[in-house]
Amino acid sequence: MVTAAEQINACPDDALYWVEEIRALGGLSEPADDPLLHVDLAVTLRPRLSDPLEQAKAERRMQDAARDRGERGLVRDMIGYGHWKTRLKLAGHSKTVRLFKAEGDARGRVLFHEPGNLTLDTEPTIPYVRPTVPGPLSHCSWCRQPGPAERVASPGHEYSTSPIGLCQDCLVLGGAAASSAYDFDGGRGTSRRIVATLTEQPRHADGCALCGRTASAPLAWWSDRHGSPADEPTGVRVRLCQICPGLLHLHDAPTQERWWQSRFGAACTAGMHATLRQEAGLPEPEPEARTAKPPRPARLTGAHQEILTEIRRSGVMTTGDFSRDAHRAGTDPHRRWSWWETRIGHLLDHELVALVTNDRDRHPETAVRILAVDERDLTRRVFALYVPGPVWDGSRVTEPEPPTGWTDLYTQLTVLRRKRDEEAHRVRALARPADLLTMP
């Protein structure tokens, strides 16, 4: 926190606020033997400009520039954009640090104090006018069809000057749409509709039927199953480039597993974005510099502990099991199954439980079992060496060969997982013989 305050005060123009003082409150100011659940701090922030009107205009100008770089609808703060940015930089996304506005004479140990006054005197300027938003482009940059195309840009780049525009269909295919329909089914409805039209009426006479880029001869492609477990993958024959199949949720074999389909779609989406930047003459974004962080200890609530206890007792549990148990016991009859899904997700993130492999003839569901230490360590070793599946290598979608010895190690992990799944199912058959594994 002190380092962040020093960095903020070194460049107070970045967020238009500076940190005057930070004091420790509560348990941090009076150390005891009890563990601290939260760190309470009284923070005094001062505006960069002395005139409130000029400060407000500067913050609106900064917020509009940030919105043009992709911060759309993410800022909700009644105090001001700069104040929010300063607090975010000061405390980050920490769930254990709570910042309070210092009221009156806040008592507590001083952690940081700025000796100087960094607020600047300003002269009145003309009223700020929000810049006009340019209209859409006349052609879609991906499918190359005429019509209004919404400007898109990589995070951190300006939308208003972007030379890349996408039609409504390609916005969904490229993962840039924010409609409720896209959020619900991942764009599969749009994909199925486009595939049905491409087989009858391609958008281009030469090349890929969708985008017009270099394509192979018409090949058989298969759509992933969507709906009833009895649905079989649907085969279509259409001329496509190496990128468009993944955008349309198609794959080259009817028996491809779901994890491979997901990796293929992600690789094709990355290829689409890279191709659009290359054709527009834009540089590739700099890779994010991320430092490896040590695993955080699991901060489990009583609900998490109860879920773990029931999974150990029953061997295999699903969100439907927890929901039905709560309804039968009358403890939480109105709690939705998604509440349990979220808590199980926490346990998956902390590698305390593992997903049970689903059979291909059954509907996918979140069935989990306890993850033992030896299986967790072996999983980390396997995927630290190599992650299977297609990737975008900068010029094409390819599936790299695994390193020497990885296949044997992965086979060992697969055998161990299957063994643990069978053991967990046997425990469930004894502990919960009347409950079938079904969707909630």
Secondary structure in CASP SS format (residue, H / E / C, confidence):
PFRMAT SS
TARGET T0000
AUTHOR 0000-0000-0000
METHOD secondary structure of the structure
MODEL  1
M C 1.00
V H 1.00
T H 1.00
A H 1.00
A H 1.00
E H 1.00
Q H 1.00
I H 1.00
N H 1.00
A H 1.00
C C 1.00
P C 1.00
D C 1.00
D C 1.00
A C 1.00
L C 1.00
Y E 1.00
W E 1.00
V E 1.00
E E 1.00
E E 1.00
I E 1.00
R E 1.00
A E 1.00
L E 1.00
G H 1.00
G H 1.00
L H 1.00
S C 1.00
E C 1.00
P C 1.00
A C 1.00
D C 1.00
D C 1.00
P C 1.00
L C 1.00
L C 1.00
H C 1.00
V E 1.00
D E 1.00
L E 1.00
A E 1.00
V E 1.00
T E 1.00
L E 1.00
R E 1.00
P E 1.00
R C 1.00
L E 1.00
S C 1.00
D C 1.00
P H 1.00
L H 1.00
E H 1.00
Q H 1.00
A H 1.00
K H 1.00
A H 1.00
E H 1.00
R H 1.00
R H 1.00
M H 1.00
Q H 1.00
D H 1.00
A H 1.00
A H 1.00
R H 1.00
D H 1.00
R C 1.00
G C 1.00
E C 1.00
R C 1.00
G C 1.00
L C 1.00
V C 1.00
R C 1.00
D C 1.00
M C 1.00
I C 1.00
G C 1.00
Y H 1.00
G H 1.00
H H 1.00
W H 1.00
K H 1.00
T H 1.00
R H 1.00
L H 1.00
K H 1.00
L H 1.00
A H 1.00
G C 1.00
H C 1.00
S C 1.00
K C 1.00
T C 1.00
V E 1.00
R E 1.00
L E 1.00
F E 1.00
K E 1.00
A C 1.00
E C 1.00
G C 1.00
D C 1.00
A C 1.00
R C 1.00
G C 1.00
R C 1.00
V E 1.00
L E 1.00
F E 1.00
H E 1.00
E C 1.00
P C 1.00
G C 1.00
N C 1.00
L C 1.00
T C 1.00
L E 1.00
D C 1.00
T C 1.00
E C 1.00
P C 1.00
T C 1.00
I C 1.00
P C 1.00
Y C 1.00
V C 1.00
R C 1.00
P C 1.00
T C 1.00
V C 1.00
P C 1.00
G C 1.00
P C 1.00
L E 1.00
S E 1.00
H E 1.00
C C 1.00
S C 1.00
W C 1.00
C C 1.00
R C 1.00
Q C 1.00
P E 1.00
G E 1.00
P E 1.00
A E 1.00
E E 1.00
R E 1.00
V C 1.00
A C 1.00
S C 1.00
P C 1.00
G C 1.00
H C 1.00
E C 1.00
Y C 1.00
S C 1.00
T C 1.00
S C 1.00
P C 1.00
I C 1.00
G E 1.00
L E 1.00
C C 1.00
Q H 1.00
D H 1.00
C H 1.00
L H 1.00
V H 1.00
L H 1.00
G C 1.00
G C 1.00
A C 1.00
A C 1.00
A C 1.00
S C 1.00
S H 1.00
A H 1.00
Y H 1.00
D H 1.00
F H 1.00
D H 1.00
G C 1.00
G C 1.00
R H 1.00
G H 1.00
T H 1.00
S H 1.00
R H 1.00
R H 1.00
I H 1.00
V H 1.00
A H 1.00
T H 1.00
L H 1.00
T H 1.00
E H 1.00
Q C 1.00
P C 1.00
R C 1.00
H C 1.00
A C 1.00
D C 1.00
G C 1.00
C C 1.00
A C 1.00
L C 1.00
C C 1.00
G C 1.00
R C 1.00
T C 1.00
A C 1.00
S C 1.00
A C 1.00
P C 1.00
L E 1.00
A E 1.00
W E 1.00
W E 1.00
S E 1.00
D C 1.00
R C 1.00
H C 1.00
G C 1.00
S C 1.00
P C 1.00
A C 1.00
D C 1.00
E C 1.00
P C 1.00
T C 1.00
G E 1.00
V E 1.00
R E 1.00
V E 1.00
R C 1.00
L C 1.00
C C 1.00
Q C 1.00
I C 1.00
C H 1.00
P H 1.00
G H 1.00
L H 1.00
L C 1.00
H C 1.00
L E 1.00
H E 1.00
D C 1.00
A C 1.00
P C 1.00
T C 1.00
Q C 1.00
E C 1.00
R H 1.00
W H 1.00
W H 1.00
Q H 1.00
S H 1.00
R H 1.00
F H 1.00
G H 1.00
A H 1.00
A H 1.00
C H 1.00
T H 1.00
A H 1.00
G H 1.00
M H 1.00
H H 1.00
A H 1.00
T H 1.00
L H 1.00
R H 1.00
Q H 1.00
E H 1.00
A H 1.00
G C 1.00
L C 1.00
P C 1.00
E C 1.00
P C 1.00
E C 1.00
P C 1.00
E C 1.00
A C 1.00
R C 1.00
T C 1.00
A C 1.00
K C 1.00
P C 1.00
P C 1.00
R C 1.00
P C 1.00
A C 1.00
R C 1.00
L C 1.00
T C 1.00
G H 1.00
A H 1.00
H H 1.00
Q H 1.00
E H 1.00
I H 1.00
L H 1.00
T H 1.00
E H 1.00
I H 1.00
R H 1.00
R H 1.00
S H 1.00
G C 1.00
V C 1.00
M E 1.00
T E 1.00
T H 1.00
G H 1.00
D H 1.00
F H 1.00
S H 1.00
R H 1.00
D H 1.00
A H 1.00
H H 1.00
R H 1.00
A H 1.00
G C 1.00
T C 1.00
D C 1.00
P C 1.00
H C 1.00
R C 1.00
R C 1.00
W H 1.00
S H 1.00
W H 1.00
W H 1.00
E H 1.00
T H 1.00
R H 1.00
I H 1.00
G H 1.00
H H 1.00
L H 1.00
L H 1.00
D H 1.00
H C 1.00
E C 1.00
L C 1.00
V E 1.00
A E 1.00
L E 1.00
V C 1.00
T C 1.00
N C 1.00
D C 1.00
R C 1.00
D C 1.00
R C 1.00
H C 1.00
P C 1.00
E C 1.00
T C 1.00
A E 1.00
V E 1.00
R E 1.00
I E 1.00
L C 1.00
A C 1.00
V H 1.00
D H 1.00
E H 1.00
R H 1.00
D H 1.00
L H 1.00
T H 1.00
R H 1.00
R H 1.00
V H 1.00
F H 1.00
A H 1.00
L H 1.00
Y C 1.00
V C 1.00
P C 1.00
G C 1.00
P C 1.00
V E 1.00
W E 1.00
D C 1.00
G C 1.00
S C 1.00
R C 1.00
V E 1.00
T E 1.00
E C 1.00
P C 1.00
E C 1.00
P C 1.00
P C 1.00
T C 1.00
G C 1.00
W H 1.00
T H 1.00
D H 1.00
L H 1.00
Y H 1.00
T H 1.00
Q H 1.00
L H 1.00
T H 1.00
V H 1.00
L H 1.00
R H 1.00
R H 1.00
K H 1.00
R H 1.00
D H 1.00
E H 1.00
E H 1.00
A H 1.00
H H 1.00
R H 1.00
V H 1.00
R H 1.00
A H 1.00
L H 1.00
A H 1.00
R C 1.00
P C 1.00
A C 1.00
D C 1.00
L C 1.00
L C 1.00
T C 1.00
M C 1.00
P C 1.00
END
